[in-house]
Amino acid sequence: MPLREKRAIVTQAKTAPAYWQIGNLWRVMVTGVQSENSFTLLDQTVTDGGGGGPCTRKALVLISVRAVLSLSYTHTQDEGLYVVSGQCTFNAGGKDGMIATAGTFVNVPRLTQHSFTVEAPNTQLLNFYLPAGFEQLLTGIAHPADRSEPPPPDVPLAPAWLIEKLAEDYGQTAILGMPFKDPADADNMKTEPTPGATLFPYAVKAEQAQSYRYQGGFHSLLASGDQTGGVYCLIEQTLPQGIVTDPHIDRVADEVWYVLKGRCTFLLDDKVESVEGEGMVFIPKGVVKALRIDSSMAKVLCLHTPSGYERLVSALGQQVDDHGYLITTAAPSVEETLVKEVGVQRLAVANPLQQC
């Protein structure tokens, strides 16, 4: 029996629990306790200067004067990283040197060796993990921040024994160095392919991904179930003002929204919540939900776990190329079947988002 009722969670980064470690500001947007262990999301800002951090995990990050370096390591969770601003270079599963500028998504399957460098000061990253657990490691070794700002230069690293113990507890394995403990350099950031792997790391931006016009918006598929083993799908959406979705329930998947730009209003059971840029909404399966776009445009990330929702978008949307020109048309004849297969239940109830 869960310790608490699973309910929708709304978090704005500026008021989220904040921590300092290895020169970074980490803000915890949702934890495993809140998501029944299905998901955790961290918003991190990497400042210039400092020390410590990932190598190759089966990773370690070390912040030097000009760049953050991460050792090669692995962990038992699937990980996704989205670059909100700045620039990083990722190494993962033998694919070293993947440059990621703002708007790039990087997929790292579980047990994949990975490391990264951060080249631009104040680079902002979204890190998510499925299942949850990494946030316990982080908050166990980081210092609670007294303000949602980059840390002062004198924040000490956690004791080595504590880092090693929490890494063991939460599935992090050092390959060429222990993240948050060992210094990183060019030699211990190298990665190797995962033996027997069927899922592989990659980096993609929205303009490189398959994109669709769907329900009045523009949807770019950053990760599909085929690429994540069905664990999740991730879609970047650009949505114009005036979109209002009908109330519905997802019987299968938990859903996560992160508002990159703009302002949205969500119906979450009997509550109406307004969410602005750098805001997150976690919606467990079974919650009545609807969405309205209030600003002239909103840019959002939408994740479903497990995957499946992307099948609706690709089947019912109109595929477009990177210039926005139509490639394929929708197949509305399969809509009802797909809606049932992915567990979406539409509700014939009044929508308060059309009334307020």
C-alpha positions as CSV (number, residue, x, y, z in Angstrom):
1,M,0.0,0.0,0.0
2,P,1.5,3.4,-0.9
3,L,2.4,5.7,1.9
4,R,0.5,8.6,0.4
5,E,-2.3,9.1,-2.1
6,K,-0.8,9.6,-5.6
7,R,-1.8,13.0,-6.8
8,A,-0.8,15.6,-9.3
9,I,2.2,17.7,-8.4
10,V,2.9,21.3,-9.6
11,T,6.4,22.7,-9.0
12,Q,7.9,26.0,-10.1
13,A,11.7,25.9,-10.3
14,K,12.1,29.2,-8.4
15,T,10.4,27.7,-5.3
16,A,11.5,24.1,-5.6
17,P,13.7,22.5,-2.9
18,A,17.3,23.6,-3.9
19,Y,20.7,22.1,-3.2
20,W,24.3,23.0,-3.9
21,Q,27.0,20.6,-4.9
22,I,30.0,20.5,-7.3
23,G,29.4,24.2,-8.1
24,N,25.9,23.5,-9.3
25,L,22.5,24.6,-8.3
26,W,20.1,21.6,-8.2
27,R,16.4,22.1,-7.9
28,V,14.3,19.0,-7.2
29,M,11.1,19.2,-9.2
30,V,9.5,15.8,-8.4
31,T,10.7,12.9,-6.3
32,G,10.2,9.2,-6.2
33,V,8.0,9.6,-3.1
34,Q,5.7,11.8,-5.0
35,S,5.6,9.6,-8.1
36,E,5.5,6.2,-6.4
37,N,9.1,5.7,-7.7
38,S,8.2,6.0,-11.4
39,F,10.1,9.2,-12.1
40,T,12.3,12.0,-10.8
41,L,13.1,15.3,-12.4
42,L,16.0,17.6,-11.5
43,D,16.6,21.1,-12.8
44,Q,20.3,22.0,-12.6
45,T,22.3,25.1,-13.4
46,V,26.0,24.5,-13.9
47,T,28.1,27.6,-12.9
48,D,31.6,28.5,-13.9
49,G,34.3,27.4,-11.5
50,G,34.2,25.0,-8.6
51,G,35.2,21.4,-8.2
52,G,34.1,17.7,-8.0
53,G,31.4,15.9,-9.9
54,P,30.9,13.1,-12.7
55,C,33.7,10.9,-14.5
56,T,32.8,7.9,-17.0
57,R,29.5,6.7,-14.7
58,K,29.2,3.7,-15.7
59,A,30.0,9.2,-14.7
60,L,31.8,11.9,-12.7
61,V,31.5,15.7,-13.2
62,L,34.4,18.0,-12.3
63,I,34.0,21.7,-12.6
64,S,37.2,23.4,-13.7
65,V,37.9,27.1,-14.4
66,R,36.2,26.9,-17.8
67,A,34.3,23.6,-18.0
68,V,32.5,21.0,-16.0
69,L,33.8,17.5,-16.6
70,S,32.0,14.3,-15.8
71,L,33.8,10.9,-15.3
72,S,32.5,7.8,-17.1
73,Y,30.0,5.8,-15.0
74,T,26.7,3.9,-15.3
75,H,23.5,3.6,-13.2
76,T,20.5,1.4,-13.2
77,Q,18.0,4.1,-14.2
78,D,17.1,5.3,-17.7
79,E,18.2,8.9,-18.0
80,G,17.2,11.8,-20.2
81,L,18.9,15.2,-20.3
82,Y,17.5,18.3,-22.1
83,V,19.7,21.4,-22.5
84,V,17.6,24.4,-21.7
85,S,20.5,26.9,-22.3
86,G,24.2,26.8,-22.7
87,Q,26.3,24.0,-24.2
88,C,27.5,20.5,-23.2
89,T,29.4,17.7,-24.9
90,F,28.2,14.2,-24.1
91,N,30.0,10.9,-24.3
92,A,27.8,7.7,-24.0
93,G,28.1,4.1,-25.0
94,G,31.1,4.7,-27.2
95,K,29.5,7.6,-28.9
96,D,31.9,10.3,-27.7
97,G,31.7,14.0,-28.6
98,M,28.0,14.6,-29.0
99,I,27.7,18.4,-28.9
100,A,24.4,19.5,-27.2
101,T,23.3,23.1,-27.5
102,A,20.1,24.7,-26.2
103,G,17.1,22.5,-27.3
104,T,19.1,19.3,-27.5
105,F,17.8,16.1,-25.9
106,V,20.2,13.3,-24.9
107,N,18.9,9.8,-24.2
108,V,21.0,7.5,-22.0
109,P,19.7,4.0,-21.5
110,R,20.3,2.3,-18.2
111,L,23.7,0.7,-17.7
112,T,25.2,2.8,-20.4
113,Q,28.6,4.3,-19.7
114,H,28.4,8.1,-20.0
115,S,30.2,11.3,-19.1
116,F,29.9,15.0,-20.2
117,T,31.6,18.4,-20.2
118,V,29.8,21.7,-19.8
119,E,31.5,24.4,-21.9
120,A,29.2,27.4,-21.2
121,P,28.8,29.1,-17.8
122,N,25.3,28.9,-16.3
123,T,24.3,26.1,-18.5
124,Q,20.8,24.8,-17.5
125,L,19.9,21.2,-17.8
126,L,16.9,19.1,-17.1
127,N,17.8,15.6,-15.8
128,F,15.1,12.9,-15.4
129,Y,15.5,9.3,-14.3
130,L,13.1,6.3,-14.6
131,P,12.7,4.8,-12.1
132,A,13.4,7.4,-9.4
133,G,16.3,7.1,-6.9
134,F,19.1,9.4,-8.2
135,E,17.5,12.3,-6.3
136,Q,18.1,10.4,-3.1
137,L,21.8,10.1,-3.9
138,L,22.0,13.8,-4.8
139,T,20.1,15.2,-1.8
140,G,22.1,12.9,0.5
141,I,25.5,14.4,-0.5
142,A,24.5,17.9,-1.4
143,H,24.0,21.0,0.8
144,P,20.5,22.5,1.2
145,A,20.6,25.9,-0.4
146,D,19.3,28.9,1.4
147,R,18.3,30.6,-1.9
148,S,17.6,29.5,-5.5
149,E,20.9,30.9,-6.8
150,P,24.3,29.5,-7.8
151,P,26.3,28.4,-4.9
152,P,29.1,30.3,-3.2
153,P,32.6,29.0,-4.1
154,D,33.4,27.4,-0.7
155,V,30.7,24.7,-0.5
156,P,32.6,21.5,0.5
157,L,32.2,18.1,-1.1
158,A,30.5,15.3,0.8
159,P,32.7,12.7,2.6
160,A,34.0,10.0,0.2
161,W,32.4,7.2,2.3
162,L,29.0,8.8,2.1
163,I,29.2,9.2,-1.7
164,E,30.3,5.6,-2.1
165,K,27.6,4.3,0.2
166,L,24.7,6.2,-1.5
167,A,26.1,5.3,-5.0
168,E,25.9,1.6,-4.0
169,D,22.4,2.1,-2.6
170,Y,21.0,3.8,-5.6
171,G,22.6,1.9,-8.5
172,Q,25.5,4.1,-9.6
173,T,28.7,2.3,-10.7
174,A,32.0,4.0,-11.2
175,I,33.9,2.8,-14.4
176,L,36.8,5.2,-14.6
177,G,36.0,7.2,-11.5
178,M,33.3,7.9,-8.9
179,P,31.0,10.9,-9.7
180,F,31.0,13.6,-7.1
181,K,34.2,12.2,-5.6
182,D,37.0,11.7,-8.1
183,P,38.5,14.4,-10.3
184,A,37.9,14.0,-14.1
185,D,40.2,14.3,-17.0
186,A,40.3,13.3,-20.7
187,D,41.3,9.7,-19.9
188,N,38.6,8.8,-17.4
189,M,35.8,10.4,-19.5
190,K,36.0,7.8,-22.3
191,T,33.1,5.5,-22.8
192,E,32.6,2.0,-24.3
193,P,29.6,0.4,-25.9
194,T,27.4,-1.7,-23.7
195,P,27.8,-5.4,-24.4
196,G,24.6,-6.9,-25.8
197,A,22.8,-3.6,-25.9
198,T,19.5,-3.3,-27.8
199,L,18.9,0.4,-26.8
200,F,21.5,3.0,-27.7
201,P,22.3,6.6,-26.6
202,Y,21.7,9.5,-29.0
203,A,21.3,13.3,-29.1
204,V,18.5,15.1,-31.1
205,K,17.0,18.5,-31.5
206,A,13.3,19.2,-32.4
207,E,14.2,20.3,-35.9
208,Q,15.9,16.9,-36.5
209,A,13.1,14.8,-35.1
210,Q,10.0,13.5,-36.7
211,S,7.4,16.3,-36.3
212,Y,3.7,16.5,-36.6
213,R,0.8,19.0,-36.6
214,Y,-1.5,17.6,-34.1
215,Q,-4.5,19.1,-32.2
216,G,-3.6,22.6,-33.2
217,G,0.1,22.4,-32.2
218,F,3.5,21.4,-33.5
219,H,4.9,18.2,-31.9
220,S,8.4,16.9,-32.3
221,L,9.1,13.4,-31.2
222,L,12.4,13.4,-29.2
223,A,12.0,9.9,-27.8
224,S,9.7,7.0,-28.7
225,G,9.0,3.7,-27.1
226,D,11.1,2.0,-29.7
227,Q,14.1,4.0,-28.6
228,T,13.5,3.6,-24.8
229,G,12.3,0.0,-24.6
230,G,8.8,1.3,-23.9
231,V,9.8,3.0,-20.7
232,Y,8.8,6.5,-21.9
233,C,8.2,8.8,-24.8
234,L,9.1,12.5,-24.9
235,I,7.6,15.2,-27.1
236,E,8.6,18.8,-27.5
237,Q,5.4,20.8,-28.3
238,T,4.9,24.4,-29.5
239,L,1.3,25.3,-28.8
240,P,-0.6,28.5,-29.8
241,Q,-2.9,30.5,-27.5
242,G,-6.5,29.3,-27.4
243,I,-5.9,25.6,-27.3
244,V,-8.2,23.9,-24.8
245,T,-8.2,20.2,-24.5
246,D,-11.2,18.2,-23.3
247,P,-11.1,16.6,-19.8
248,H,-9.8,13.0,-20.0
249,I,-8.1,10.3,-18.0
250,D,-5.0,8.2,-18.8
251,R,-5.5,4.8,-17.4
252,V,-2.0,3.5,-18.2
253,A,0.6,6.2,-18.2
254,D,1.9,8.8,-15.8
255,E,2.4,12.2,-17.6
256,V,4.9,15.0,-17.0
257,W,4.8,18.5,-18.4
258,Y,7.6,21.0,-18.2
259,V,6.9,24.5,-19.4
260,L,9.9,26.0,-21.2
261,K,8.2,29.2,-22.3
262,G,4.8,30.7,-21.9
263,R,1.9,30.2,-19.5
264,C,-0.6,27.3,-19.3
265,T,-3.5,26.4,-17.1
266,F,-4.1,22.8,-16.1
267,L,-7.2,21.1,-14.8
268,L,-6.1,18.4,-12.3
269,D,-9.1,16.6,-10.8
270,D,-10.9,19.3,-8.9
271,K,-8.1,21.9,-9.0
272,V,-7.1,24.5,-11.6
273,E,-3.4,25.4,-11.6
274,S,-1.6,28.1,-13.6
275,V,2.0,27.2,-14.6
276,E,4.6,29.5,-16.1
277,G,8.1,29.0,-17.6
278,E,10.4,26.7,-15.6
279,G,7.3,25.0,-14.1
280,M,6.6,21.3,-14.0
281,V,3.3,19.3,-13.7
282,F,3.4,15.6,-12.7
283,I,0.1,13.9,-13.5
284,P,-0.4,10.3,-12.3
285,K,-2.6,7.9,-14.2
286,G,-6.2,8.2,-13.2
287,V,-6.2,12.0,-12.7
288,V,-8.8,14.0,-14.6
289,K,-6.9,16.5,-16.7
290,A,-7.2,19.2,-19.3
291,L,-5.0,21.9,-20.6
292,R,-5.4,25.5,-21.8
293,I,-2.7,27.7,-23.4
294,D,-3.0,31.3,-22.0
295,S,0.1,33.0,-23.5
296,S,0.5,33.8,-27.2
297,M,2.6,30.7,-27.5
298,A,3.8,28.0,-25.1
299,K,6.8,25.7,-25.6
300,V,6.6,22.6,-23.5
301,L,8.1,19.1,-23.0
302,C,5.6,16.3,-22.5
303,L,6.7,12.9,-21.2
304,H,4.6,9.7,-20.8
305,T,5.7,6.7,-18.9
306,P,5.2,4.0,-20.1
307,S,5.3,5.1,-23.8
308,G,2.4,4.9,-26.1
309,Y,1.1,8.4,-26.5
310,E,3.5,9.0,-29.4
311,R,1.5,6.4,-31.4
312,L,-1.5,8.8,-31.3
313,V,0.6,11.7,-32.4
314,S,2.2,9.8,-35.3
315,A,-1.0,8.2,-36.5
316,L,-3.4,11.1,-36.1
317,G,-1.1,14.0,-36.8
318,Q,0.1,15.3,-40.1
319,Q,3.9,14.7,-40.5
320,V,5.9,17.7,-41.6
321,D,9.5,18.2,-42.6
322,D,12.0,20.6,-41.0
323,H,10.6,23.5,-43.0
324,G,7.0,22.7,-41.8
325,Y,5.9,21.3,-45.2
326,L,3.4,18.4,-45.1
327,I,4.8,14.9,-45.7
328,T,1.9,12.7,-44.7
329,T,-1.7,13.1,-43.7
330,A,-3.5,11.8,-40.6
331,A,-5.3,8.5,-40.4
332,P,-8.5,9.3,-38.4
333,S,-10.0,5.9,-39.1
334,V,-7.7,4.4,-36.4
335,E,-8.3,7.0,-33.8
336,E,-10.8,5.2,-31.6
337,T,-8.8,2.0,-31.6
338,L,-5.5,3.8,-30.7
339,V,-7.2,5.9,-28.0
340,K,-8.3,2.7,-26.3
341,E,-5.0,0.9,-26.8
342,V,-3.0,3.6,-25.1
343,G,-5.4,3.9,-22.2
344,V,-6.9,7.4,-22.8
345,Q,-10.5,7.8,-21.6
346,R,-12.4,10.9,-22.8
347,L,-14.9,12.3,-20.3
348,A,-18.3,13.9,-21.2
349,V,-18.1,16.5,-18.3
350,A,-18.1,20.2,-18.1
351,N,-14.6,21.7,-18.7
352,P,-13.9,24.5,-16.2
353,L,-11.0,25.7,-18.4
354,Q,-13.6,26.9,-20.9
355,Q,-15.4,28.8,-18.2
356,C,-12.7,30.7,-16.4
